[in-house]
């Protein structure tokens, strides 16, 4: 699985690479949405993992027109523990999606998340998906 990890700066994109690389993904960091098309053209990702607050309707629309990104699932993640941490409200009508609180995922859930994007239908939550805040997290295990 080839994962393009997008953060607002190098530290965050590299951190995403460490988290997903620890479960066997081949990762490439990208800094900000503008860096994604060129990196994707060279790297050919299976999925894009992006900080949720970087995603806007304009960003997603521009990525959809890029040959290297048009069929690639995008997963929004967050490092902040806010319960209202959702993608911008103007996305909710056309593209319902939520930001996944990354520290709540243990190793098994990270693997399940990546496995969920392997199929031809794109991203879907694993059947046994449950968040357990008390469980050890992937972010803290690394």
Secondary structure as UniProt FT lines:
FT   STRAND          2..7
FT   HELIX           10..21
FT   TURN            22..24
FT   STRAND          26..31
FT   HELIX           33..35
FT   HELIX           36..43
FT   STRAND          47..51
FT   HELIX           52..54
FT   HELIX           57..64
FT   TURN            67..71
FT   STRAND          73..78
FT   TURN            83..84
FT   HELIX           89..91
FT   TURN            92..94
FT   STRAND          100..101
FT   HELIX           102..104
FT   HELIX           107..116
FT   TURN            120..121
FT   TURN            127..128
FT   TURN            133..134
FT   HELIX           138..141
//
